[in-house]
Structure formats: C-alpha cells, structure tokens
Amino acid sequence: MKWLLSGCLLVLLFGAGVSVLTWRFVSSNKDAWLSRGTEAVAEGERAGRDLDDRVCVDASIARLKEDGSFGTGLGARLWLSGCLRASRRADGFCDKVPPPGEIVKTIEWSASACLRHGRGNDSGCNGLMQETQKHCAEADVASSP
C-alpha cells in the first residue's frame, strides 16, 4: 500500500511539474503567437483585395503545402480568413458548400475538396475547408433579404 501511495504521489508531482512548465511556455510565447496570427489575417486581407474566393483557397492550400506543420496550418487558416473577408465573390464558389449544421455533408464535402487539392486526410486542409464553409455561411446570411 505504501508503494502504491508513493507511486500516486510521484505521478501527481510529475503532472504538476509538466503543467507548470506548459503554463510558463505558453505565457512566454503567447504575445508572439498573437502577433503572428494578427499579421497573417492582415496579410490575407491585403492579398484578398486583388483576388476572388477561389484564388484565396488555392493560395492558402499552397501555403499549407510549405511544410504541413500545425503552425503552418494555423497560419494558412488565419491568412485564408483575412483573404476571404476582403476578396471578390467568385460565381458559384459557395454553391456546393454545405451549411455548417449538416455534419455528414460537411465531412464528405471537406474530404472531397481536400482530395481534389492533393491534401486527402489532412487536418490542415480540413481547417481551411471549415474556414471556407464559415465564409459561405456568412455570405449567405449577408445576401439574404
């Protein structure tokens, strides 16, 4: 019993240590991360002024292909958010994009779109498709009487 309690205490201490180190790491890097995220959105908005929706998505996929890391995926998604916000609406761009509430159709559409871009089973690409879906849903609401 004594060994079991000692083992539990050791696990608790280890968990607490990992939590403290994680908190310190996040605290010391959050400002830089927020700054990079804000810059990615602004960069996307600047680019989007001269692009249409389709080109924004294609350009964000190209960014994602740089290295496929989590940071690159997040940066590409933030860039796409800004780009779509400022871009021109391409004819038919949102026609096949399901509304966010239709989960099965969303999964099928996202998988198909990522596969067409050569990014099958890629969580970064799925994030870009979620951003596209959000954009199309907001555009539909804005254009409704």
N, C-alpha and C positions, 0 to 999 in steps of 0.2 A: 504494500500500500504506500509505503514511504517513497519507493521508486516511482510509482505512478504519479504521486503529487509533485515530486521533483521534476518529472518529465513535463507535466502540465505547466508548471511554473516556468520552465525553460522555454516552452512553446509560447507562452504569453509574453515573456520578456523579449523573445525574438520578434514576435509580431509587433510589439510596441516599438522596438528599435526600427523595424522596417517602416512603420507608419511615420515615425518622426523624420527619418531620412527622406521619405517620399514627400512629406509636407515641406521640408526645407528646400528640396529640389524644385518643387512646383512654385513655392513662394519666391525663390530667387530667379526663376525664369519667366514668370507669368507676364511681366511687363514687355519683355522682348517678344514673346509669343503674340500678345495682343497687338503690338505694333506691327509685326509681320502680317497678321491677319487683316488689320485695317488697311495696310498698304496693298495687300492682294486684292481686296474689294475695290479700292480706288483705282488700281491699275486696270482691273477688269472693266470698270465704268469708263475709263478713258478709252480703252480699246473698243468697247461696245458702241460708242458714239458713231463709229465708222463701219459697224458690222451688222449683220442680221442674226437672228436667233440660231440658225443652223451653223453659221460660221463660229459663233461663240462656243457651241457644243463641240464642234470639231477641234477648235483651238484648245479647249480645256482637256479633251482626250489626248491631244499631242503633249500637253504639259504633264499629264498623268503618266505618259509613256517614258518620261525622263528617267525615273528610277523606281516608281511603283511603291515607294515607302509611304508610311502613314502621313508623315509631314507633307510630302508632295501631293498626296491625295487630298488632304485637307486644304492645302494652298490652292489646288486646282478647283476645288469646290467653291471656295471663297471668291476666287477670280471669276468663275462662271456666274456666281450670284450677282456680282457687280456688272459683268458684261451683259447678262440678260436684262438687268434693270435698265440699262441705257441703250440697248440695241433696238433695231427696227424689227417689227414682227414679220417673219417670213410667211408667205402664203402657205397654208396647210400645215405649218410646223406643229401645231398642237392637236391636229385632227385625230391622231391615233393615240394620244396620251390619255390614259385613264385618270379619272378623278382620284385624289388621294385615298378616299374611303374604300375603293374597290381593291382589296388586298391581292386577290388571286390574279386579277388582270394586271395589277401593278407589277407583280413578280414576273409574270410572263412577258410583259412589255419591256421591263428593265433588262431582263436576261436576253431577250431578242435584240434590243438596241445595243447592248454591250458586245454581244456576239458579232453583230454587223461591224462594229468598230475594232474587232480583233481583241476584245478585252473580256471574253467569256469568263464567268465565275470570278470576277474581280470586284472586291468590295469598294475600291476607289471609284470604279466606273458606276457601280450601283449608287454611290453617293451623288455622282454627277447627274444620274437619271432622276434621283429624288429632287435635286435642285431644279431640274427641268420641269418635273411634274408640278412642283410648287409654283414655278413661274407661270405655267399654263393655267393652273387653277386660279391664280391671282388675276391673270389677264382675262379669263372668262368672267370673273366676278366684276372686273372693271368695265367690261364691254356690255354687260347685261343692263337692260333698262331699269 
